[in-house]
Amino acid sequence: MGFLRTLQGCLTSPHHRIATRLIRPRYCSDSSVTPSPRRRRTPADQFKSQVSSGPSLQDFIRGVSVSGVSVSGAGAADGEHSYLPEDLDMGNSRRVYFETYGCQMNVNDTEIAWSVLQRKGYLRTADLSQADVVLLVTCSIREKAEQTIWNRLQQLTAMKKRRLKSQTPMKIGILGCMAERLKTELLEREKLVDVLAGPDAYRDLPRLLTVADGGHQASNVLLSLEETYADIMPVHHAPHGHSAFVSIMRGCDNMCSYCIVPFTRGRERSRPVGSILEEVRMLSDQGVKEVTLLGQNVNSYRDTSEEQFCGSDLTQLSRGFKTIYRTKQGGLRFSDLLDRVSRIDPDMRIRFTSPHPKDFPDEVLHLIAERENICQQIHLPAQSGSSKVLKAMRRGYTREAYLHLVKNIKRIIPEVSLSSDFISGFCGETEDDHQQTLSLIREVGYNVGFLFAYSMRQKTHAFHRLQDDVPAEVKQRRLQECISVFREEAVRVNAALLGSTQLVLVEGESKRSAKDLCGRTDGNVKVIFPKEDVAVQPAESVTAPVRAGDYVLVEILSATSQSLRGRALSHSSLHGTLKHGESLPGHQPHKHVASDTVTAETWP
């Protein structure tokens, strides 16, 4: 009876609901009195027999002898138990080729995935034709981004079919947001994909690739409620080694009605501060001159990993902003992290993206204003200039609250550079709403913009509750008008820098001419200047060549909507940098007329 009760519990478990019929026990008389005829085996007897004759727990524990065959292996002594041989998921020098699409977070995800695979003996290649494994790190923010991946999969599949039989069979994997959003479709549509790994499953890549080597499709798209990669040190592949991205949090709780991120990246969870500081110190030791802190909602960072951080203080929001979730309590906040990171290396620039306007309390703004190495550049996504549309987007603020925040930022950080995101043609947007967006762009004055036509995404609040009622041609027309206004304002904002001397971190040669170098100002504006030796220090005659990773002082001579042009005056550092608009002693600046021949920076 005890066995039957156990069996009944298994069959009625919420995870194993299957059709069953009632199994009634049969009672037999005492065989010592009257021999009973041989009874027919019931399904319960058959099930019990199969269980008793099948593998036991010992079969799956390393270090136990089963049927005279030892299954012990390396690692048994240190308590690591696994039913898989330890070297089964090794890369064996197979070559991996990465293609990364979308945001900076995907760049960081690529570095984490490569760190995991490198530990297992994989090699990395920049030559697609030599790759044994091709991994696409994908974006789902818009339909066009996903269509790009579908097209790329067709190309890779054709290459896979042409591969010589003598070569190792190519495996194709989809990583990131698209894997999370289109799990079944990616595996079934024309059988294009061997491996799927969601944003929280990169640790599992070696196992997934091993399963794929056996001829099966493999996927893991489980999302985590905790920071998944806190103990993994990414392998940074920054250009020339002068800049790097450091992930500090993942996921988003804001649930804006248009956004797919909470469904592909999961809930907010922050990385412990200690592991972040360790990574930044390592990058500083390697000579990295600029670190960008990353997160889907980077300034909502809240580390509760240690008891000492878990106080009762409520999270402070920007004035006039609200959230759809309850106010959070305790934790080490973004201002605390920013303070600690900026103290590691005074000669290393610190940036962060992508923030939400709601998470800019005054202490964050004052810290940016006070620290020379925290860039005075803030990304402030507005999305719309209409309070009605902002409400439909569930952004948690009005036009008036946003403009009040902009005014407060400019009061505390007078020389701040602002960038923003805007969506044209959201559900229910009228022509008047669109005009309000144009007027907001003019009123704020951004120097960089990321502008999009609205693309409905499944699973979002808008998909379930709103109508995508703005015609495609109207969306495109409004988008072009937004871009045009952005160009005008970016030219005006950048032209204000004419004649000033800007501290530029050099990135390398200009894409358009090997005779020029390019870099970025503190405000994240691209600067192009001739490649020539310059003074080692201001007002000195000794010169030295300019290389990627150097700080140089550049006199700004002309401006467009997207970049500045000038000439380098001398090498420099973050210490003792000239203030905005100042010139070197005895130097007479020149001014050129601004041009608007370059389009505003956009994401199509």
Buried (B, 14 or more C-beta within 10 A) or exposed (E): EEEEEEBBEEBEEEEEEEEEEEBEEEEEEEEEEEEEEEEEEEEBEEBBEEEEEEEEEEEBBBBBEEEEEEBEBEEBEEEEEBEEEEEEBBBEEBBBBBBBBBBBBBBBBBBBBBBBBBEBBBBBBEEEEEBBBBBBBBBBBBEEBBEBBBEBBEEBBEBBEEEEEEEBEBBBBBBBBBBBBBBEEBBEEEEBBBBBBBBBBBBBBBBBBBBBBEEEBBBBBEBBEEBBBBEBEBBBBBEEBBBBBBBBBBBBBBBBBBBBBBBBBBEBBBBBBEBBBEBBEBBBEEEBBBBBBBBBBBBBBBBBBEEEBEEEEEBBBBBBBEBEEEEBEBBBBBBBBBBBBBEBBEEBBBBBBBBBBBBBBBBBBEBBBEBBBBBBBBBBBBBBBBBBBBBBBBBBBBBEBBBBBBEBBBEBBEBBBBBBBBBBBBBBBEEEBBBBBBBBBBEBBBBBBBBBBBBBBEBBBBBEEBEBEBEEEBBEBBBEBBBBBBBBBBBBBBBBBBBBBBBBBBBBBBEEEEEBBBBBBBBBBBBBBBBEEBBEEBEEEEEEEBBBBBBBBBBBBBBBBBBBBBEBBBBBBBEEBBEBEEBBEEEEBEEBEBEBEBBBBBBE
